[in-house]
């Protein structure tokens, strides 16, 4: 049995009309195939080759989550930490939070405790 395999590449999503004509060295009548192919239904070529990075992003997130769970279990069971201290790397998270708060306070001029919101009726007449 003879088999014909077509390798079809989509350049955009949507329907594509495909027309294939095969001649047999003028010994037989040519065969004509026409069909519609829907692009975008399966996995595209760059995703299959790993070009999008979506798979890598997912794997790194799962590994990070597993590391966080194992770190919490270790801190709880072995180091007997409780509360916020159970989170692995909490000291780094606190440093980043303080750094960002410092940047925001410097940029907006707001005090860290006051929030910068002042209620004033100066300039308005009472009714």
C-alpha positions as CSV (number, residue, x, y, z in Angstrom):
1,X,0.0,0.0,0.0
2,X,1.3,3.4,-0.9
3,X,1.1,6.2,1.6
4,X,1.3,10.0,1.1
5,X,2.2,12.1,4.1
6,X,1.8,15.9,3.9
7,X,3.8,18.1,6.3
8,X,1.6,21.2,6.6
9,X,2.9,24.4,8.4
10,X,0.5,27.1,9.5
11,X,1.5,30.8,9.2
12,X,-1.5,32.1,11.0
13,X,-4.5,30.8,12.9
14,X,-7.8,30.0,11.2
15,X,-9.0,28.0,8.2
16,X,-6.7,27.2,5.3
17,X,-7.8,25.8,2.0
18,X,-5.3,23.2,0.8
19,X,-5.2,21.9,-2.8
20,X,-2.8,19.0,-3.7
21,X,-2.5,17.6,-7.2
22,X,-0.3,14.6,-7.9
23,X,0.5,13.3,-11.4
24,X,1.9,9.9,-12.1
25,X,4.3,10.5,-15.0
26,X,1.3,10.8,-17.4
27,X,0.6,7.0,-17.0
28,X,-2.5,7.5,-14.9
29,X,-5.0,10.3,-14.4
30,X,-3.7,12.9,-11.9
31,X,-5.2,12.8,-8.4
32,X,-6.6,15.9,-6.9
33,X,-7.1,16.4,-3.2
34,X,-8.8,19.5,-1.7
35,X,-9.5,19.9,2.0
36,X,-9.7,22.6,4.6
37,X,-7.3,22.5,7.5
38,X,-7.9,24.4,10.8
39,X,-4.7,26.0,12.0
40,X,-4.2,26.7,15.7
41,X,-6.1,23.6,16.9
42,X,-3.0,21.6,18.0
43,X,0.4,22.5,19.3
44,X,2.3,24.9,17.1
45,X,5.9,24.3,16.0
46,X,7.6,26.7,18.3
47,X,5.7,25.3,21.3
48,X,6.6,21.7,20.3
49,X,10.3,22.8,20.1
50,X,10.1,24.5,23.5
51,X,10.3,28.0,22.0
52,X,7.6,29.7,24.0
53,X,9.1,29.0,27.5
54,X,5.7,28.2,29.0
55,X,6.8,24.7,30.0
56,X,10.0,26.0,31.6
57,X,8.0,28.6,33.5
58,X,5.6,26.0,34.8
59,X,8.3,23.6,35.9
60,X,10.2,26.3,37.7
61,X,7.1,27.4,39.5
62,X,6.3,23.8,40.6
63,X,9.9,23.3,41.8
64,X,9.8,26.5,43.7
65,X,6.5,25.5,45.4
66,X,7.9,22.1,46.3
67,X,11.0,23.8,47.8
68,X,8.9,26.2,49.8
69,X,6.8,23.3,51.2
70,X,9.8,21.2,52.1
71,X,11.5,24.3,53.7
72,X,8.4,25.1,55.8
73,X,8.2,21.4,56.9
74,X,11.9,21.5,57.9
75,X,11.6,24.8,59.8
76,X,8.5,23.5,61.6
77,X,9.7,20.0,62.5
78,X,13.5,20.3,62.9
79,X,14.1,23.9,63.8
80,X,10.8,24.3,65.8
81,X,10.0,27.7,64.2
82,X,6.5,29.0,64.4
83,X,4.4,31.7,62.8
84,X,6.0,33.9,60.1
85,X,9.4,32.5,60.9
86,X,8.4,29.2,59.3
87,X,8.7,30.6,55.8
88,X,12.1,29.8,54.2
89,X,14.1,32.9,53.4
90,X,11.8,35.3,55.4
91,X,14.7,37.5,56.2
92,X,15.3,38.2,52.5
93,X,11.6,38.9,51.9
94,X,11.6,41.4,54.8
95,X,14.7,43.1,53.3
96,X,13.0,43.4,49.9
97,X,9.8,44.8,51.6
98,X,11.8,47.4,53.5
99,X,13.8,48.4,50.4
100,X,10.6,48.8,48.4
101,X,8.9,50.8,51.2
102,X,12.0,53.0,51.4
103,X,11.9,53.6,47.7
104,X,8.2,54.5,47.8
105,X,8.6,56.7,50.8
106,X,11.4,58.6,49.1
107,X,9.6,58.9,45.9
108,X,6.2,60.1,47.2
109,X,7.5,61.8,50.3
110,X,5.1,60.0,52.5
111,X,6.0,59.1,56.1
112,X,6.2,55.4,56.8
113,X,3.7,55.6,59.7
114,X,1.4,58.4,58.7
115,X,0.5,57.4,55.2
116,X,0.5,61.0,54.1
117,X,-3.3,61.4,54.2
118,X,-4.3,64.5,56.1
119,X,-7.9,65.6,56.6
120,X,-8.2,69.3,56.5
121,X,-11.0,71.8,56.0
122,X,-8.7,74.7,55.4
123,X,-9.9,76.9,52.6
124,X,-13.5,75.7,52.9
125,X,-16.4,77.5,54.5
126,X,-18.6,75.7,56.9
127,X,-22.2,75.6,56.1
